[in-house]
Amino acid sequence: MARTDSAAGGVTDHDELVAYRLRRERELSSLYATARSLTALGEVDEVLRSIVRHAHELIGGDFAYLSLLDEEENLTLKAAAGTISPEFSSARMPAGSGLGARVLESRAPFWVSNYGEARFLSRDSTFDQLMRSEGLMALLGVPLLVGERVIGVLFTADRTERPFEKDEVALFSAFADHAAVALDNARLYEESRVSLRTIEDQIATMERAVAVHEALTRVVLTGGGPGDIAELLVEHLRGTVTVQDRDDRVVAVRNSHGQDVHDDQDHPAPRLFEEARRTGRCASAQGDEGTFRSVAAIQAGGSHLGYLSLTRRAEADPADVRMLERSAQIMGLLILIRDARVEAEERVRGELLMELLSRAPLHPSQRDRALARGVDVDRLDVLVVADCPHRPTSDIVRQLNALSPEWSGLAGEYLGRATMLLRADDAEAAARALHHRLRQTLGAPALVVADRVAGQERSRSFTLAQRCLKLMWSLGEDDRGSTTQRYAMYALVFDPERSHDLDRFLDDCLGPLLAYDRRRSTDLVATTAAYFAHSGNLSRTARFLHVHMNTLLKRLDRVGVLLGDDWRSPDSALRLHLAVRLHELRSALDGPAAGAG
């Protein structure tokens, strides 16, 4: 029979049972409502905060926190609810220590009514100090299980000593089971979102790579150049893109606005260029001002053709590096195509030039080939020869070929000389203009000589121009544009048709000296030239010839015996001085090509 209280209003066992059932229903209802709310969350951090908040409310303890296992099997606090210090909020329990270790080992709930007096627990001094400073005593931990795998422990703590009832432990364990599932779902959801973002990024990268590849293909098919590729890269990579040729000269620079700019940025260390050229791969480095520069060598057919570089604040990612390397390959292809086209055109123009300079009659087909290139051979009335001792003849020819369309002309190499036939009303002005342009493009002193073609005498004009050029070198000229007419006073030397006149003049003035030098192996002509070159000063002449004064006087006496005592008179001296100078210049012209590039 159920117990009853005789007093009015007494509580029966039946009333206690009803109250217990009502409390359990409220707890279970709260549990399932909490579980449902957890399943509606997606972010891991949001789920962690929600778990400890609901755990705190469900059990009603002073404090609740959740710790997850890290890669080293340590329990690291991830979320907490209740009044607690910042030091405890970053607590970390080493593997095998504390109440959490018992929960992990047994995969079951474990509690202590007074943590400080639980001697059977393995201790961690740092965590024990945190527990004492927070005044925490009663501690309950339940495992967070995902299948058979423990991922962490959910704790509730009180600042007063007390036991945890069986119902509390069961309720907290049931909540932990739901929480573990919600936490694992949130992790899977976050991983799937990360994977989705990664896939989307990869697709975007692929689409960008395809777009760049298609754009590069259009550049090749439409005959674009370095500037077009630089603009394309800036559009997709931002920053500043610089193109350098095989001689390290900057040929194109584009910034993020797609316009030409001066390359005023600090170049990377030479090792960056060397590494890119040696490996054939992109080399990157960070500059002094926090910018990153990536350099790809432009190579094709085993030849180094230049560099393509990207400078910007952000470091280039692998996709950007591949894009830069692919662009360098396309740039190499463009350069090969351009060089092949230029070489073919230079070869055709060179062949036409050689045919025009030969004495054979011009065939109608040759005229047609010239006209196809905008050249009317009948109107080519000026011949130019150019030389630069610091550059090979092929470089000079290439520059003349680039300039020839401006003058409706033809350029090429003829008998080892860079030569050009052009149309000009003023030969002197044309020579000066060509000299100025060559001086700029070659970056070194150059000589340019022009001769007006008389009728069809192109071959004669070439001879005059190239011999006049040698004469200019002999006279000490090394950086000038002029015409053969300017050196008409030396025509006896460089005009082959007047060589007989020069022979007669030299024989008349120097014949006895030349004959004596040949017979006796002496240097009377050279001595006379040195005497005039030093204005008749005997001391300077002797020092120049490295002879004693008596030796010099004996030589000059011998000159007087051979030429007559009046050889130093004003008229005789003028003729003799001119003769020895022309003799020197003829020897220089008939010797090796002075200053030949």
RODO-2510 file (C-alpha; in nm, 4 decimals, decimal comma):
residues 597
     n   res          X          Y          Z
     1     m     0,0000     0,0000     0,0000
     2     a     0,1325     0,3480    -0,0920
     3     r     0,2592     0,5589     0,1935
     4     t     0,0356     0,8561     0,2924
     5     d     0,0960     1,1502     0,5264
     6     s    -0,1771     1,1977     0,7850
     7     a    -0,1309     1,5708     0,7839
     8     a    -0,3537     1,7672     0,5516
     9     g    -0,1826     1,8506     0,2296
    10     g     0,0859     1,5815     0,2800
    11     v     0,2996     1,4568    -0,0167
    12     t     0,2541     1,0962    -0,1257
    13     d     0,4992     0,8664    -0,3044
    14     h     0,2716     0,8922    -0,6036
    15     d     0,3215     1,2712    -0,6143
    16     e     0,7020     1,2293    -0,6076
    17     l     0,6851     0,9820    -0,8944
    18     v     0,4726     1,2170    -1,0984
    19     a     0,7137     1,5051    -1,0297
    20     y     1,0110     1,2889    -1,1305
    21     r     0,8420     1,1855    -1,4525
    22     l     0,7534     1,5463    -1,5325
    23     r     1,1174     1,6524    -1,4711
    24     r     1,2462     1,3701    -1,6899
    25     e     1,0054     1,4642    -1,9649
    26     r     1,1240     1,8252    -1,9467
    27     e     1,4890     1,7136    -1,9560
    28     l     1,4278     1,4785    -2,2488
    29     s     1,2249     1,7412    -2,4283
    30     s     1,5060     1,9906    -2,3722
    31     l     1,7593     1,7312    -2,4864
    32     y     1,5788     1,6592    -2,8146
    33     a     1,5078     2,0282    -2,8756
    34     t     1,8757     2,0999    -2,8203
    35     a     1,9748     1,8131    -3,0502
    36     r     1,7451     1,9453    -3,3226
    37     s     1,8903     2,2945    -3,2879
    38     l     2,2428     2,1554    -3,3227
    39     t     2,1586     1,9768    -3,6464
    40     a     2,0445     2,3084    -3,7977
    41     l     2,3930     2,4597    -3,7596
    42     g     2,6669     2,4412    -4,0209
    43     e     2,9871     2,6167    -3,9093
    44     v     3,2146     2,4134    -3,6803
    45     d     3,2907     2,7067    -3,4505
    46     e     2,9215     2,7906    -3,4274
    47     v     2,8385     2,4294    -3,3392
    48     l     3,1098     2,4238    -3,0694
    49     r     2,9772     2,7411    -2,9066
    50     s     2,6209     2,6086    -2,9218
    51     i     2,7157     2,2721    -2,7644
    52     v     2,8784     2,4234    -2,4556
    53     r     2,5995     2,6795    -2,4164
    54     h     2,3285     2,4097    -2,4252
    55     a     2,5332     2,1789    -2,2011
    56     h     2,5646     2,4583    -1,9476
    57     e     2,1919     2,5202    -1,9540
    58     l     2,0989     2,1488    -1,9544
    59     i     2,2971     2,0440    -1,6457
    60     g     2,2939     2,3771    -1,4689
    61     g     2,6570     2,3612    -1,3526
    62     d     2,8844     2,6599    -1,2984
    63     f     3,0906     2,5933    -1,6044
    64     a     3,0915     2,3768    -1,9202
    65     y     3,3678     2,3334    -2,1740
    66     l     3,4589     2,1112    -2,4668
    67     s     3,8073     1,9841    -2,5565
    68     l     3,9049     1,8098    -2,8798
    69     l     4,1975     1,5805    -2,9510
    70     d     4,4727     1,7371    -3,1634
    71     e     4,7253     1,5580    -3,3845
    72     e     4,9449     1,4832    -3,0826
    73     e     4,6513     1,3313    -2,8847
    74     n     4,6420     1,6283    -2,6479
    75     l     4,3063     1,7652    -2,5309
    76     t     4,2756     2,1307    -2,6337
    77     l     3,9907     2,3491    -2,5099
    78     k     3,7854     2,4727    -2,8082
    79     a     3,4757     2,6319    -2,6490
    80     a     3,3457     2,7213    -2,3012
    81     a     3,0337     2,8600    -2,1309
    82     g     3,0088     3,0139    -1,7864
    83     t     3,2249     3,2522    -1,5860
    84     i     3,5886     3,1641    -1,6453
    85     s     3,9255     3,3358    -1,6856
    86     p     4,1018     3,3819    -2,0253
    87     e     4,3871     3,1586    -1,9014
    88     f     4,1517     2,8630    -1,8582
    89     s     3,9899     2,9332    -2,1960
    90     s     4,3185     2,8383    -2,3636
    91     a     4,3857     2,5324    -2,1486
    92     r     4,5585     2,2312    -2,2984
    93     m     4,5789     1,8905    -2,1287
    94     p     4,8690     1,6647    -2,2311
    95     a     4,7918     1,3110    -2,3425
    96     g     4,7382     1,0664    -2,0542
    97     s     4,6725     1,3363    -1,7918
    98     g     4,3712     1,4393    -1,5884
    99     l     4,0115     1,3231    -1,5817
   100     g     3,9932     1,3504    -1,9590
   101     a     4,2483     1,0691    -1,9936
   102     r     4,0176     0,8357    -1,7945
   103     v     3,7256     0,9260    -2,0226
   104     l     3,9330     0,8643    -2,3370
   105     e     4,0683     0,5324    -2,2116
   106     s     3,7311     0,3948    -2,0983
   107     r     3,5189     0,5633    -2,3718
   108     a     3,2689     0,6181    -2,0861
   109     p     3,1640     0,9009    -1,8523
   110     f     3,3810     0,9712    -1,5488
   111     w     3,3349     1,2162    -1,2626
   112     v     3,4914     1,3276    -0,9370
   113     s     3,3204     1,5212    -0,6584
   114     n     3,6465     1,6982    -0,5635
   115     y     3,9107     1,7180    -0,8350
   116     g     4,1853     1,8356    -0,6032
   117     e     4,1508     1,5298    -0,3750
   118     a     4,1202     1,2695    -0,6538
   119     r     4,4628     1,1122    -0,6004
   120     f     4,4024     0,8309    -0,8472
   121     l     4,4191     1,0731    -1,1452
   122     s     4,7450     1,1361    -1,3314
   123     r     4,8324     1,4993    -1,2854
   124     d     4,9416     1,7950    -1,4914
   125     s     5,0691     2,0756    -1,2688
   126     t     4,9667     2,3547    -1,5084
   127     f     4,6070     2,2321    -1,5370
   128     d     4,5863     2,1632    -1,1622
   129     q     4,6872     2,5240    -1,0953
   130     l     4,4155     2,6463    -1,3335
   131     m     4,1535     2,4331    -1,1523
   132     r     4,2616     2,5735    -0,8118
   133     s     4,2683     2,9346    -0,9338
   134     e     3,9161     2,8975    -1,0779
   135     g     3,7892     2,7261    -0,7595
   136     l     3,6525     2,4300    -0,9578
   137     m     3,5905     2,1099    -0,7607
   138     a     3,3250     1,8742    -0,9022
   139     l     3,4021     1,7672    -1,2596
   140     l     3,2141     1,5403    -1,4999
   141     g     3,3487     1,4378    -1,8398
   142     v     3,1711     1,2371    -2,1111
   143     p     3,3235     1,1150    -2,4374
   144     l     3,2346     1,2617    -2,7782
   145     l     3,2039     0,9497    -2,9937
   146     v     3,1722     0,9331    -3,3705
   147     g     3,1179     0,5660    -3,4364
   148     e     3,4009     0,3902    -3,2541
   149     r     3,6287     0,6937    -3,2640
   150     v     3,6646     0,9356    -2,9707
   151     i     3,7142     1,2920    -3,0974
   152     g     3,7093     1,4748    -2,7631
   153     v     3,5492     1,5183    -2,4202
   154     l     3,2565     1,7357    -2,3008
   155     f     3,2959     1,8627    -1,9423
   156     t     3,0721     2,0261    -1,6817
   157     a     3,2137     2,1610    -1,3543
   158     d     3,0910     2,3111    -1,0245
   159     r     3,2722     2,5238    -0,7711
   160     t     3,1220     2,3228    -0,4837
   161     e     3,1935     1,9623    -0,3910
   162     r     2,9130     1,7307    -0,4956
   163     p     2,8448     1,3967    -0,6625
   164     f     2,6844     1,3690    -1,0064
   165     e     2,3585     1,1731    -1,0058
   166     k     2,3127     0,8808    -1,2391
   167     d     2,0356     1,0625    -1,4255
   168     e     2,2594     1,3681    -1,4749
   169     v     2,5387     1,1525    -1,6141
   170     a     2,2977     0,9702    -1,8485
   171     l     2,1431     1,2971    -1,9658
   172     f     2,4848     1,4560    -2,0213
   173     s     2,6070     1,1455    -2,2082
   174     a     2,2988     1,1421    -2,4306
   175     f     2,3530     1,5092    -2,5087
   176     a     2,7228     1,4415    -2,5846
   177     d     2,6209     1,1704    -2,8331
   178     h     2,3996     1,4161    -3,0200
   179     a     2,6665     1,6847    -2,9939
   180     a     2,9357     1,4550    -3,1391
   181     v     2,7145     1,3748    -3,4384
   182     a     2,6364     1,7449    -3,4924
   183     l     3,0043     1,8345    -3,4605
   184     d     3,1095     1,5657    -3,7066
   185     n     2,8375     1,6752    -3,9498
   186     a     2,9604     2,0332    -3,9218
   187     r     3,3166     1,9155    -3,9887
   188     l     3,2032     1,7191    -4,2940
   189     y     2,9985     2,0156    -4,4108
   190     e     3,2958     2,2494    -4,3728
   191     e     3,5255     2,0057    -4,5524
   192     s     3,2757     1,9747    -4,8366
   193     r     3,2530     2,3530    -4,8598
   194     v     3,6316     2,3802    -4,8640
   195     s     3,6459     2,1085    -5,1295
   196     l     3,3784     2,2875    -5,3282
   197     r     3,5680     2,6155    -5,3044
   198     t     3,8850     2,4361    -5,4094
   199     i     3,7089     2,2827    -5,7083
   200     e     3,5555     2,6182    -5,7988
   201     d     3,8981     2,7835    -5,7714
   202     q     4,0519     2,5102    -5,9863
   203     i     3,7771     2,5498    -6,2458
   204     a     3,8264     2,9282    -6,2431
   205     t     4,2019     2,8783    -6,2806
   206     m     4,1478     2,6365    -6,5685
   207     e     3,9043     2,8741    -6,7363
   208     r     4,1519     3,1588    -6,6957
   209     a     4,4322     2,9407    -6,8340
   210     v     4,2143     2,8459    -7,1323
   211     a     4,1276     3,2117    -7,1906
   212     v     4,4938     3,3116    -7,1755
   213     h     4,5924     3,0260    -7,4064
   214     e     4,3284     3,1305    -7,6588
   215     a     4,4431     3,4921    -7,6334
   216     l     4,8085     3,3892    -7,6807
   217     t     4,7082     3,1855    -7,9839
   218     r     4,5360     3,4935    -8,1299
   219     v     4,8516     3,6953    -8,0706
   220     v     5,0530     3,4394    -8,2667
   221     l     4,7996     3,4142    -8,5498
   222     t     4,7616     3,7914    -8,5827
   223     g     5,1360     3,8557    -8,5799
   224     g     5,1418     4,0331    -8,2428
   225     g     5,4555     4,1294    -8,0580
   226     p     5,6058     4,1530    -7,7066
   227     g     5,3820     4,4462    -7,6134
   228     d     5,0679     4,2452    -7,6917
   229     i     5,1765     3,9567    -7,4690
   230     a     5,2763     4,1978    -7,1901
   231     e     4,9315     4,3628    -7,2035
   232     l     4,7631     4,0226    -7,1974
   233     l     4,9583     3,9103    -6,8905
   234     v     4,8925     4,2347    -6,7039
   235     e     4,5202     4,1918    -6,7689
   236     h     4,5189     3,8499    -6,6018
   237     l     4,8055     3,8754    -6,3493
   238     r     4,8097     4,2475    -6,2626
   239     g     5,1345     4,4134    -6,1537
   240     t     5,4026     4,5129    -6,4056
   241     v     5,5234     4,2912    -6,6908
   242     t     5,8645     4,3549    -6,8509
   243     v     6,0044     4,2023    -7,1705
   244     q     6,3797     4,2059    -7,2357
   245     d     6,5560     4,0973    -7,5548
   246     r     6,8593     3,8735    -7,5942
   247     d     7,0889     4,1707    -7,5164
   248     d     6,8943     4,2453    -7,1925
   249     r     6,7468     4,5628    -7,3414
   250     v     6,3903     4,6383    -7,2261
   251     v     6,1626     4,6191    -7,5325
   252     a     5,8214     4,6379    -7,3633
   253     v     5,6850     4,7301    -7,0198
   254     r     5,3190     4,7279    -6,9199
   255     n     5,1596     4,8031    -6,5840
   256     s     4,8144     4,7250    -6,4470
   257     h     4,6671     5,0100    -6,6521
   258     g     4,7820     4,8433    -6,9764
   259     q     5,0016     5,1319    -7,0872
   260     d     5,3696     5,1815    -7,1674
   261     v     5,5734     5,2724    -6,8610
   262     h     5,9402     5,3206    -6,7835
   263     d     6,1005     5,0237    -6,6151
   264     d     6,2114     5,2186    -6,3084
   265     q     6,1883     4,9276    -6,0658
   266     d     6,4918     4,7658    -5,9102
   267     h     6,5983     4,4690    -6,1132
   268     p     6,6329     4,1427    -5,9204
   269     a     6,9719     3,9991    -5,8447
   270     p     7,1563     3,8552    -6,1458
   271     r     7,1174     3,5109    -5,9918
   272     l     6,7432     3,5297    -6,0619
   273     f     6,8099     3,5712    -6,4341
   274     e     7,0824     3,3081    -6,4254
   275     e     6,8568     3,0577    -6,2472
   276     a     6,5710     3,1114    -6,4937
   277     r     6,8067     3,0729    -6,7891
   278     r     6,9859     2,7689    -6,6448
   279     t     6,6760     2,5742    -6,5362
   280     g     6,4335     2,6840    -6,8057
   281     r     6,1771     2,7377    -6,5275
   282     c     6,0384     3,0472    -6,3604
   283     a     6,2547     3,1893    -6,0804
   284     s     6,1079     3,4145    -5,8086
   285     a     6,2432     3,6398    -5,5350
   286     q     6,1204     3,9115    -5,3015
   287     g     6,2569     4,2617    -5,3532
   288     d     6,3711     4,5158    -5,0944
   289     e     6,0414     4,7058    -5,1066
   290     g     5,8229     4,4018    -5,0395
   291     t     5,7448     4,3331    -5,4043
   292     f     5,7851     3,9942    -5,5659
   293     r     5,9440     3,9442    -5,9070
   294     s     5,9143     3,6261    -6,1120
   295     v     6,1381     3,5791    -6,4166
   296     a     6,1001     3,3290    -6,7012
   297     a     6,3693     3,2911    -6,9665
   298     i     6,2583     3,3185    -7,3294
   299     q     6,4277     3,0280    -7,5049
   300     a     6,3754     2,8402    -7,8290
   301     g     6,5812     2,5983    -8,0310
   302     g     6,8589     2,6053    -7,7715
   303     s     6,8968     2,9838    -7,8102
   304     h     6,8488     3,2449    -7,5409
   305     l     6,6103     3,5126    -7,6686
   306     g     6,5421     3,7253    -7,3603
   307     y     6,3419     3,7387    -7,0370
   308     l     5,9778     3,7845    -6,9369
   309     s     5,9232     3,9087    -6,5812
   310     l     5,6302     3,9900    -6,3515
   311     t     5,6582     4,2328    -6,0582
   312     r     5,3771     4,2857    -5,8063
   313     r     5,2947     4,2999    -5,4367
   314     a     5,1501     3,9477    -5,4167
   315     e     5,3680     3,6426    -5,4650
   316     a     5,2939     3,4483    -5,7831
   317     d     5,0990     3,1269    -5,7189
   318     p     5,1664     2,8065    -5,9180
   319     a     4,8960     2,8915    -6,1733
   320     d     5,0501     3,2354    -6,2316
   321     v     5,3951     3,0791    -6,2681
   322     r     5,2656     2,8326    -6,5292
   323     m     5,0989     3,1200    -6,7148
   324     l     5,4253     3,3175    -6,7153
   325     e     5,6228     3,0150    -6,8361
   326     r     5,3685     2,9411    -7,1109
   327     s     5,3794     3,3049    -7,2196
   328     a     5,7604     3,2900    -7,2349
   329     q     5,7311     2,9871    -7,4638
   330     i     5,4843     3,1699    -7,6883
   331     m     5,7151     3,4728    -7,6849
   332     g     6,0005     3,2503    -7,8005
   333     l     5,7814     3,1184    -8,0821
   334     l     5,6895     3,4739    -8,1841
   335     i     6,0545     3,5773    -8,1869
   336     l     6,1495     3,2765    -8,4002
   337     i     5,8681     3,3550    -8,6436
   338     r     5,9672     3,7212    -8,6523
   339     d     6,3359     3,6416    -8,6968
   340     a     6,2597     3,3927    -8,9744
   341     r     6,0407     3,6485    -9,1489
   342     v     6,3007     3,9241    -9,1059
   343     e     6,5855     3,6993    -9,2202
   344     a     6,3878     3,5926    -9,5270
   345     e     6,3097     3,9541    -9,6132
   346     e     6,6692     4,0605    -9,5459
   347     r     6,7919     3,7784    -9,7687
   348     v     6,5649     3,8847   -10,0551
   349     r     6,6617     4,2494   -10,0166
   350     g     7,0287     4,1549    -9,9912
   351     e     7,0054     3,9505   -10,3095
   352     l     6,8385     4,2410   -10,4894
   353     l     7,1112     4,4741   -10,3635
   354     m     7,3861     4,2431   -10,4914
   355     e     7,2146     4,2158   -10,8292
   356     l     7,1900     4,5934   -10,8527
   357     l     7,5569     4,6364   -10,7625
   358     s     7,6681     4,3808   -11,0180
   359     r     7,7344     4,5061   -11,3669
   360     a     7,4848     4,2635   -11,5231
   361     p     7,1667     4,4133   -11,6768
   362     l     6,8650     4,4078   -11,4446
   363     h     6,6034     4,1476   -11,5363
   364     p     6,2319     4,2542   -11,5368
   365     s     6,1558     3,9955   -11,2663
   366     q     6,4089     4,1636   -11,0398
   367     r     6,2349     4,4961   -11,0899
   368     d     5,9038     4,3294   -11,0016
   369     r     6,0475     4,1820   -10,6813
   370     a     6,1760     4,5236   -10,5823
   371     l     5,8454     4,6939   -10,6644
   372     a     5,6637     4,4362   -10,4509
   373     r     5,8655     4,5775   -10,1599
   374     g     5,7933     4,9391   -10,2462
   375     v     6,1281     4,9961   -10,4141
   376     d     6,1690     5,1582   -10,7574
   377     v     6,5236     5,0585   -10,8522
   378     d     6,5471     5,3308   -11,1186
   379     r     6,5078     5,5980   -10,8508
   380     l     6,7760     5,4664   -10,6121
   381     d     7,0310     5,7451   -10,6485
   382     v     7,2386     5,7334   -10,3282
   383     l     7,4646     5,4524   -10,2035
   384     v     7,5599     5,4308    -9,8355
   385     v     7,8281     5,2262    -9,6622
   386     a     7,8288     5,2018    -9,2809
   387     d     8,0729     5,0608    -9,0271
   388     c     8,0903     5,0210    -8,6484
   389     p     8,3999     4,8546    -8,4988
   390     h     8,2096     4,7519    -8,1837
   391     r     7,9305     4,5648    -8,3664
   392     p     7,9362     4,2819    -8,6206
   393     t     7,8450     4,3687    -8,9779
   394     s     7,5289     4,1557    -8,9491
   395     d     7,3959     4,3861    -8,6735
   396     i     7,4574     4,6949    -8,8858
   397     v     7,2858     4,5287    -9,1843
   398     r     6,9864     4,4400    -8,9664
   399     q     6,9496     4,8015    -8,8572
   400     l     6,9860     4,9318    -9,2136
   401     n     6,7203     4,6844    -9,3268
   402     a     6,4866     4,8136    -9,0562
   403     l     6,5453     5,1697    -9,1790
   404     s     6,5329     5,0976    -9,5522
   405     p     6,1504     5,1251    -9,5921
   406     e     6,1683     5,4868    -9,4724
   407     w     6,4016     5,5628    -9,7622
   408     s     6,2328     5,3331   -10,0179
   409     g     6,5643     5,1512   -10,0315
   410     l     6,7418     4,8174   -10,0138
   411     a     7,0053     4,7090    -9,7624
   412     g     7,2369     4,4125    -9,7262
   413     e     7,5952     4,2991    -9,6945
   414     y     7,8114     4,3503   -10,0023
   415     l     8,1787     4,2490   -10,0089
   416     g     8,1845     4,2443    -9,6284
   417     r     8,0359     4,5921    -9,5900
   418     a     7,6936     4,6981    -9,4586
   419     t     7,5492     4,8699    -9,7659
   420     m     7,2285     5,0500    -9,8556
   421     l     7,0822     5,1898   -10,1777
   422     l     6,8229     5,4584   -10,1203
   423     r     6,6404     5,7518   -10,2697
   424     a     6,7334     6,0975   -10,1392
   425     d     6,7487     6,4507   -10,2740
   426     d     7,0231     6,5463   -10,0270
   427     a     7,2925     6,2805    -9,9862
   428     e     7,4636     6,4724    -9,7034
   429     a     7,1390     6,4974    -9,5029
   430     a     7,0669     6,1281    -9,5618
   431     a     7,4144     6,0305    -9,4378
   432     r     7,3758     6,2398    -9,1224
   433     a     7,0248     6,1041    -9,0521
   434     l     7,1328     5,7416    -9,0979
   435     h     7,4362     5,8003    -8,8779
   436     h     7,2139     5,9415    -8,6022
   437     r     6,9746     5,6462    -8,6175
   438     l     7,2530     5,3871    -8,6236
   439     r     7,4287     5,5613    -8,3363
   440     q     7,1112     5,5264    -8,1291
   441     t     7,0227     5,1662    -8,2159
   442     l     7,3772     5,0268    -8,2056
   443     g     7,4736     5,2227    -7,8956
   444     a     7,8269     5,2778    -8,0274
   445     p     8,0199     5,5187    -8,2549
   446     a     7,9654     5,4580    -8,6266
   447     l     8,0839     5,5902    -8,9624
   448     v     7,8426     5,6422    -9,2516
   449     v     7,9537     5,7479    -9,6018
   450     a     7,7139     5,8313    -9,8858
   451     d     7,7892     5,8731   -10,2543
   452     r     7,5608     6,0098   -10,5269
   453     v     7,5114     5,7392   -10,7931
   454     a     7,5887     5,8616   -11,1432
   455     g     7,3535     5,6862   -11,3867
   456     q     7,3851     5,3123   -11,3351
   457     e     7,7343     5,3303   -11,1829
   458     r     7,6282     5,1765   -10,8532
   459     s     7,9326     4,9530   -10,8332
   460     r     8,1648     5,2531   -10,8725
   461     s     7,9722     5,4389   -10,5993
   462     f     8,0227     5,1426   -10,3681
   463     t     8,3976     5,1431   -10,4341
   464     l     8,4229     5,5166   -10,3704
   465     a     8,2126     5,5002   -10,0543
   466     q     8,3875     5,2061    -9,8928
   467     r     8,7361     5,3437    -9,9766
   468     c     8,6331     5,6858    -9,8462
   469     l     8,5185     5,5156    -9,5268
   470     k     8,8619     5,3560    -9,4854
   471     l     9,0160     5,6947    -9,5502
   472     m     8,8065     5,8477    -9,2731
   473     w     8,9306     5,5837    -9,0302
   474     s     9,2884     5,6649    -9,1340
   475     l     9,2249     6,0338    -9,0721
   476     g     9,1094     5,9569    -8,7189
   477     e     8,7352     5,9872    -8,7856
   478     d     8,5309     5,7305    -8,5924
   479     d     8,1822     5,8742    -8,5426
   480     r     8,0420     6,0734    -8,8336
   481     g     7,8000     6,0729    -9,1255
   482     s     7,9270     6,2355    -9,4437
   483     t     7,9636     6,2024    -9,8227
   484     t     8,2499     6,1264   -10,0572
   485     q     8,2128     6,4818   -10,1903
   486     r     8,3187     6,6195    -9,8509
   487     y     8,6506     6,4374    -9,8940
   488     a     8,7055     6,5352   -10,2595
   489     m     9,0514     6,6726   -10,1761
   490     y     9,1496     6,3114   -10,1025
   491     a     8,9913     6,1761   -10,4199
   492     l     9,3366     6,0924   -10,5585
   493     v     9,3591     5,8372   -10,2752
   494     f     9,0179     5,6718   -10,2646
   495     d     8,9073     5,7029   -10,6312
   496     p     9,0570     5,4066   -10,8229
   497     e     9,0065     5,5864   -11,1550
   498     r     9,2513     5,8536   -11,0395
   499     s     9,5179     5,6157   -10,9150
   500     h     9,7406     5,6893   -11,2160
   501     d     9,7289     6,0612   -11,1346
   502     l     9,8311     5,9778   -10,7794
   503     d    10,1125     5,7538   -10,9062
   504     r    10,2525     6,0346   -11,1226
   505     f    10,2290     6,2886   -10,8405
   506     l    10,3999     6,0589   -10,5885
   507     d    10,6700     5,9586   -10,8342
   508     d    10,7394     6,3214   -10,9167
   509     c    10,7619     6,4257   -10,5494
   510     l    10,8843     6,1131   -10,3693
   511     g    11,0364     5,8995   -10,6449
   512     p    11,4025     5,9359   -10,5373
   513     l    11,3172     5,8725   -10,1711
   514     l    11,1014     5,5680   -10,2472
   515     a    11,3681     5,4209   -10,4729
   516     y    11,6407     5,4800   -10,2112
   517     d    11,4300     5,3172    -9,9378
   518     r    11,3706     5,0125   -10,1590
   519     r    11,7415     4,9727   -10,2417
   520     r    11,8851     5,0423    -9,8954
   521     s    11,5913     4,9306    -9,6714
   522     t    11,5886     5,2743    -9,5100
   523     d    11,3030     5,4925    -9,3827
   524     l    11,3615     5,8279    -9,5478
   525     v    10,9928     5,8663    -9,6468
   526     a    10,8754     5,7896    -9,2908
   527     t    11,1396     6,0267    -9,1523
   528     t    11,0204     6,3040    -9,3833
   529     a    10,6568     6,2419    -9,2844
   530     a    10,7468     6,2624    -8,9131
   531     y    10,9451     6,5816    -8,9747
   532     f    10,6426     6,7515    -9,1333
   533     a    10,4014     6,6047    -8,8755
   534     h    10,6028     6,7761    -8,5983
   535     s    10,6210     7,1076    -8,7853
   536     g    10,9962     7,0760    -8,8497
   537     n    11,0853     7,0498    -8,4770
   538     l    11,3984     6,8322    -8,4700
   539     s    11,3796     6,7350    -8,1016
   540     r    11,0180     6,6179    -8,1172
   541     t    11,0828     6,4369    -8,4477
   542     a    11,3824     6,2493    -8,3021
   543     r    11,1840     6,1467    -7,9924
   544     f    10,8946     6,0273    -8,2100
   545     l    11,1296     5,8185    -8,4288
   546     h    11,3271     5,6962    -8,1253
   547     v    11,6573     5,7934    -8,2862
   548     h    11,9536     6,0089    -8,1826
   549     m    11,9614     6,3681    -8,3070
   550     n    12,2734     6,2964    -8,5156
   551     t    12,0924     6,0065    -8,6851
   552     l    11,8003     6,2318    -8,7702
   553     l    12,0292     6,5027    -8,9102
   554     k    12,2106     6,2491    -9,1303
   555     r    11,8758     6,1244    -9,2673
   556     l    11,7565     6,4773    -9,3435
   557     d    12,0882     6,5548    -9,5145
   558     r    12,0346     6,2454    -9,7303
   559     v    11,6832     6,3731    -9,8201
   560     g    11,8443     6,7006    -9,9304
   561     v    12,0990     6,5156   -10,1439
   562     l    11,8217     6,3138   -10,3163
   563     l    11,5634     6,5944   -10,3571
   564     g    11,7811     6,9018   -10,3752
   565     d    11,8793     7,1587   -10,1164
   566     d    11,5583     7,3586   -10,1652
   567     w    11,3267     7,0776   -10,0411
   568     r    11,2492     7,2840    -9,7286
   569     s    11,1498     7,5949    -9,9204
   570     p    10,7784     7,6894    -9,8797
   571     d    10,6613     7,5668   -10,2215
   572     s    10,8710     7,2505   -10,2242
   573     a    10,7862     7,1700    -9,8620
   574     l    10,4109     7,2058    -9,9310
   575     r    10,4261     6,9626   -10,2259
   576     l    10,6483     6,7210   -10,0361
   577     h    10,4284     6,7344    -9,7228
   578     l    10,1168     6,6619    -9,9290
   579     a    10,2933     6,3799   -10,1105
   580     v    10,4067     6,1968    -9,7956
   581     r    10,0565     6,2348    -9,6448
   582     l     9,8873     6,0938    -9,9555
   583     h    10,1413     5,8124    -9,9579
   584     e    10,0501     5,7247    -9,5964
   585     l     9,6777     5,7314    -9,6719
   586     r     9,7161     5,5119    -9,9806
   587     s     9,9130     5,2569    -9,7758
   588     a     9,6350     5,2542    -9,5142
   589     l     9,3603     5,2104    -9,7769
   590     d     9,5419     4,9338    -9,9622
   591     g     9,6129     4,7524    -9,6345
   592     p     9,3619     4,5669    -9,4059
   593     a     9,0110     4,7157    -9,3717
   594     a     9,0607     4,9797    -9,1064
   595     g     8,7884     4,9789    -8,8444
   596     a     8,6020     4,6928    -9,0133
   597     g     8,3190     4,5636    -8,7959
***
